[in-house]
């Protein structure tokens, strides 16, 4: 029976299987790589939140003045948390805000080297989080993400091939 089936299948000239494969295989490939992109996007988003959380919490732990070398040491956390992403595409901006005459005022800010320029956080609702004498430290993490599917199909078919991700955490 197997020999008969193999012989008839190999002698068949209808090409139905080839035609079906032409329609199904590209769809399966796009579905597979699209799922990979979605999983990578979710993972990077989680890692960026973790970086913002670790950096803002570490800076907020300082009770006295923080110096540049301390901030540089804290920024080294980026390399550890963002693995296996390329750290050169990640930027962390750190802001220190305080309440002065019922207005939120920026005391200082710093930017880590590399990556995409981050937007400053919206401080319109910070006054509800703050009390006089207490600062709020905000870490904003951004990176440029390029999906595999966009790289594979090119920008002509899908529009932009990359976009910016951003996460902010206040401590």
N, C-alpha and C positions, 0 to 999 in steps of 0.2 A: 504494500500500500504506500509506504514512504517513497519507494523508488518511483512509483507511478506518479505520485504527487510532484516530486521534484522534477521529473522529466516533463510533465505537462506545464508546470510553472515556468521552467526554463525555456520551453519552446513557445510560450505564449508571446504574442507580438502586439497585444492590445495596448500596453503602456499605461494602464490605469493606475498602477502603483506609482509610477514616475510622475504622472500628472498630479496625483494626490499629494505626493511629497513636495512638489513645487509650491503648492498652496499651504501646506501645513508647516513645513520646516521653518520658513521665515517667521511665521507667527509664533512658533515655539521659541525661536531664538530671541525675538523681541520681548516675549514674556519672561524668559529666563534672565536676560540682562536687565530688563526693567525691574524685576524683583531684586536683583543684586544691587541696583542703584538705590532702591527704596530702603533696603536693609543698611547700606552704607550711609545713607542720609540720616537715618534714625540713629545709627551708632555715633556719627560725628556730632549730631545735635546733643546727644547725651554726654559725650566727651567734652564738648564746649561748655555745657552747663556745669560739669564737674570742675573744669578749669576755672570758670568764673567763681564758683563757690569756694574752691580751695584758695584762690588768690585773695578774694575779698575777705574771707574769714581769717587768713593768715595776717593780712595787713591790719585788720581790726583788732587782733590780739595785742598789738603794741600799745602800751599804756602811755608811753612817752613819745618823743619825737622819733620818727622813722627816717633812716638815712638811705641814700641811693644804693649802697651796697646791700642793704637788707632787702630792698625792693628787687634788686637784680637776683639775689638768692631765691626769693619767692617766685620770680618769673621762671626760674629753672624748673619749676613744677610743670610748666607747660609741656616741656619735652617728655616728661614721664607720663603724664595723663593722656596726651594726644597720640601716643604710639598706637598704631603704625602709620598714622597720617604724617605728611611732610610738615614739620614744624615751621618751615620757612613760609608756609601759606597761612599761618595762624598769627593773629595779633591780639594782644590783651592791653586794653586801656584801663587804668586805675584812676578813680576820682575820689577826692575827699571833700564832702560837703558839710557845712555847719549852718546853724540857724543864727542869723544876725538881724535883730530888729524885725522879727517875724518873716524874714526873707531868707530863702535858701541861697547860700553863697558858696562858691567853689573856693576851697582853701588851696588845693594843689591837684595836679594830675600828672600822670606819666604814661608813656607809651612803650610797649615792648618792641624790639626791632623786628622788621619783616611783616609780611601779611598784608591784608587789605585794611584800608582806613576805616575805622569804626565810627559810627555816629555817636555823639554825646548822648547820655541818657536824658530822658524827659524828667525834669525835676519839679513839674507842676504839682505833684501830689506828695512830694517828700516832706513837706512841712507837717503833715499828719503823722509821719513816722518819727519825727525828731522832737527832741526837747532841748532847751538851751543847755549848752555845755557838753552835749553828746554829738559826735560826728557820725555821719553815714558814709561808709566806704562802698563804692560801686565799682565792680569789675565788669567790663564789657569785652566779650571775646567774639572775634569775627574771623571768618575764613572764606575763601573762594572755593566753591565746590563745582567740579566738572563731572557730570554723569557719564558713564561709559556709553550709554545709548546715544547721547548727543555727540560724543566724540566719534562713535562708529558711523552714524548717519550723516554727520556734518551739520554745520550751522544753516545751510541753505534749506534743508528740509524741516528742521525743528525750530528755527529761530536762534536765540542765544544758546551758546554751548556751555555756559557756566553762569552761576549766580552766587550771591553773597549770603552767607548764613551769619546770624548774630544772636548772642545770648547775653543777658545782663543779670547780675545777682547783686543785691545790696546786703551789707552786713553791718 
